[in-house]
Amino acid sequence: MTYLDSPAASPMVLAIGMATVVTLMAPPARAQPAAVAGAWALTLETELGGATTPSVTLEQSRSDLTGHYSSDTLGETDVTGSVDGTTVTFSFDGEVDGFTIQVTYQATLQDDGTLSGTLDLGGLADGIFTGKKQ
């Protein structure tokens, strides 16, 4: 005979035991996505040299991002991305010298409200950037 089969095992004890098991099995709570919707002025430097100042306007639905990117180098294009806690990622297809590349920005929303992170220019070059909400 086990404890749970004994007369001492009340329905309350069983309920508490089951609640504990369910709680321990539940996945950890995810952090709420940071609010990053709005217009951002970016400043970036790539390993190819030089600094540029593109802009991106982001729209946010929970953790999903959509928006529009504008720069003298890569032109105008739509972006898609996501927010996971304070990690912000967005990407788009850009054209460089007649070739289409996937450009990916990944950043962390800082305590002061700025973005700080890296970008990948389709494997051709990497860079760093900061962003300030307008």
N, C-alpha and C positions, 0 to 999 in steps of 0.2 A: 504494500500500500504506500502511495506517495503522499506528500503533504496535501497536494491539490485534491486527492481523493478522500482526505480525512474530513470529519465533521468540523474541524477547526477552520477549514478553508471557506470563508464566507464569500458571497457574491461580490462584496466590496473589494476584498483582497484579490480576487480573480480579475476584476475590472481594472484595478490599479496595475496589476502585473501585465495585462494585455496592453494598457495605455503606454507603459514603459517600453515594451517590445516594439510597438508601432512607432513611438518617438525615436527610438534608436535606429530604426530601419529607414526613417524618412531622409531624403536627400537634404544636404545643407541648404539653407536659404541663400538665394543669390542677391547680391547687392542691386539696388535699384539703379537703372542706367542714369548717368549724369545727363542733365539738360544742356544740350549743345545746339539747339535750333537757333538759326539766325545768320546774319552776315558776318564773315570772318575775313580779316586782312591777314595774309600770310607773308612771311619773309623766309626765303629758303636759300640755302647754299648747297651746291652739288660738288662732287669730286671733280667734275669737269671744269669747275671754276666759275666765279661770278655769282652774284646774288640776284634773285628776281623777287617780284612782289605780286604774286597772283592773289585772287580772291575766290572764296567759295561761300555759297549760301546753302545752308543745310535746313532741311525740314525733317522733323523727328516724329515717329509714331512708336512709342515705347522704346524698343532697342533698335528699330530699323531707321536707317537714314536714306534720304534721297536729296537731290539738290542740283546745283549748277556751279560749274567751275569756269573761271575766266583768267587767262594769262596771255601776255604778249608772245610767249614761246609756244604754248600748246593750244592756244585759241579758246574757243567756247565749247563746252561739252557738259553732259549730264553725268552725275555721280550717283553711286549707291554705296551703302556701307552699314555699319552697325556700331552700337555703343554697348560695352560690357563693363558695368561699374563706371570707372573713370577712363577706361581705354576706348579710344575713338579710332575707327578704321573706315576709310572710304577710298574708292578706286574708280578709275575710268579708263577708257581707251583714248590715247592721244596719238597724234601723228608727228613724227620727227623725220625730216628728210625723206618723206614719201613712205615711211614705214610706220605701221601701227604698233604701238607698244601699250602694255597695261601699266598704268601709273598707280601706285598704291601708297597712300599716306597712313601712318599709324602714329598715334599720339596719346599722351596722357593729359587729362584736364587737370591743371595745377590748382592749388589752393587759392591763387590770386585770380583765377578765372581765365588764364591763358592756356593755350595748347602748346605742347612741346613734344617733338618726336622726330621720326625718320620718314624718308620716302624712298621708294624703289622705282626707278625709271626703266621698267621692263627688263631688268638684269643688265642694262647698259651702263648704268651709273646709280650711285646711292647719294643721299644727301640728308641734311638735317633741316628742320624748320621750326618756326614758332608761329603762333596765331593769336591774334587779338580780336575779340568780338567788337563789332562796330555798333 
